[in-house]
Amino acid sequence: MKQYLKILPLLGISLFGEENLNLLLNKYEYEAELSKITKKEEAGVLDIYTSHDLQMMQIKTLEDLLRILPGFHYTRQYDNLTVLQKPSISSRQLSSVRLYVNDHDLSSNSFGSSFLIWGKLPLEYIDHIEVYKGAASVEFGNETSTVIIKMYTKSPQREEGSKIRLYGDNYGSKNVDAYIASKNDSFSYFAYANTNAIKRRSYTNEFNGKEYALDSGITGNNIYANIKYEDWFAELGSYTKKGDNFLGLGIYATPSGGDVDSAHSYLHLTKTFSSNIKLQLSYDNVHFQREYKDENGIYLGNGGVVQNYNVGFDDNLIAATLEKKFIYEKHMLLLGSFVKKENFSEDGEFIEPISNYYYKSSYSNTQYFYSLYGEYSYDYDPNTRFIASVKEDYIKYRKYIPSTQEFTAKLGLIKHIGRLQIKAFLTKTYAPLAYYQLYTPDNVPFYSNKELKNMHINIGSLVFLYKKQYDLFKFVVAKNQVEDAIYFDPVYAKGYVNSSKVMDYNYFEFSYQHNFDLKNKIVTTFYYGDKKTTSYESPKFTALVQLFSHYDKYDFYSEVLYNSAYSYANIDCDPSYDVTSSLKYHYSKDLSLGIRGENIFGTGYKQVYDGYDSAISVTDRKVWFNMEYLF
Amino acid sequence: MKKLLLILLLASSLLASDVTTERKIYAVIVHALLPELQKVKVWCSDRSKERIFQAMQGVVCVASQNDADFVLLSENTDINSQAVKFVTSYKLLLEKNLDAVGGFFWQKGRPNILFLRKNLQDHHIVLPQSMQEYIEDEL
């Protein structure tokens, strides 16, 4: 009997749990996802891409994610630079979308958008990504924005070990990622390196009986490292990228050379004190060189027509953020300050060999940015939270450009009613001017555009989330109102000017997610944006269906991206269907092999380029082969 | 027989109760390593880990390692206890002086459970069949 008694508890455990240890581990991994710690529900309309999602999708670079980011169309500019479009609006660099790695803001004011350099960033060192829409960046310090993409790096505490990832495609692209992570009681480090050469489909353009190649390949190198010692956290990041400039800037899109060469390096130091005080210091150095050659001419604003167009931007900035959080029962108060000094310069060289025209122009200036901000949240009851945040920015320049002072405010409510969560936000903010808007490269000699004002944005957004055990419904409605919108006037001002009209924009999003279990789910998202005018330069309506599936040693992911028809520059674009699927085979816990097909049927979203006679597919029809090994 | 039913009820209520998954995992591990004990005495080198065991049925936290049946180590410390030792990091599993039977830790981006065959044998522990996949001969 005693023997039985010894065995029976084992039997009991076997019956009730031990056979489920694998399931428990899966559940634990799901529950312990870092995104559950880092997400800030108060910060806006939130989309999360967990480490598990990114792995199943076999995400390679940021553009794989931007392609399917609700609320935007991902496309590329004439010169092959990554750009986002809001539905129904033309492609433009959105300075109001800011990109972060952990707490570091990658955006540079010189060009208004971080995507110019970081848009094709390899993501193997990123654990998860949070996208906040309708946000004022009070919660994240730094400069204001309405959309924040926060990329969190992998944690040495979770990743201890090393990894190598290799992938390539049927065009001959190659990529290598490698990282190492280690930790002990008080010290940890993570170091990552990447190099790649990505090839793209080449197009041609015929002009005056001559054929011109439109290439858009890129090569890049990315390094990231962090060290954590007790309450100190130091990060180093560096990304260099060189790319063909596709159609270029020529009048007839007939490029005969040139490239876009960029580099951004940064250091970021964070010290966390025991009394809820956080101090951050950072240094950035940015170089962005664009060289265009076109024998049939590049229009240079008031400089006439040239064949060689070479413009370089250089930024270096130092910044500091100090925050203190007070938490008392139902109240939370965050007070913070942000200061930045940014030196920026632009050098332009323009040549017209036939007429022997040579022009060189340059400028430099310094921006001083001071900001004070606060956020208060009050839990009225366990189901009701009120949020209020304010921010006052003072922007001063060393010379020429007048100082400005801007106020940002947000009011929010998060309410739970049973399974329903309601989030409501009212935001009053602005988009800071980019230096290229203040000093237009197309206006030589360069001079400061003193009349230009910041663009002011009012946003109202309402989110309904309804959760059941396996289902999640989300409905978002947002209304934007833009005052002092900035546009390029090539005829009169030959530069950027403010619009006197108030622009309205309406946005609707509906998504439904069904979780079959922890590793199998289907997500459908529909979104619609309308700028309320008669001309629409990009699709108004998008539908996205994503299927995440796991069986035995296989991960399967598939997405279908539908964009409605649109017409621009007298070119009609039919509705597009971009089908992307990936399959990953886990040979062992440490070795996996994958294949990913993108734009499988060649019917994906196409971009119209003014001056080119047909729309060009944003995503190539490609097959990627992927190998990952952990050791 | 009453004892048997009691233990079965204990295990079932433990795993059905609304406790964290981490706690459930440790409950399975503790009872699989020490199946004959109705009340397992646990000592944690990191006191913050005691929260995992505090609401666990069939388990009690003790103040001294010498009184413990199961020792959870989060650091390499001098340990004289004859208790079954379990660690929270891969590096500690490599420490010969600790002689740990296994560990539950994050590594390579995923949570891992690992038992060492030799150390299990030294403690005369036989894990059930369904847990054999977590046993390694060497690291």
Interface residues (C-beta under 8 A of the other chain):
Chain A: Y4 L5 K6 I7 L8 P9 L10 L11 G12 I13 S14 L15 F16 G17 E18 E19 L21 L24 L25 K27 Y28 E29 E31 A32 S51 K154 Q157 R158 E159 E160 G161 K163 K183 N184 D185 K589 D590 L630
Chain B: K3 L4 I7 L8 L10 A11 S12 L14 L15 A16 T20 T21 E22 K24 I25 A27 V28 H31 A32 P35 E36 E75 S89 Y90 K91 W106 Q107 K108 G109 R110 P111 I113 P128 S130 M131 Y134
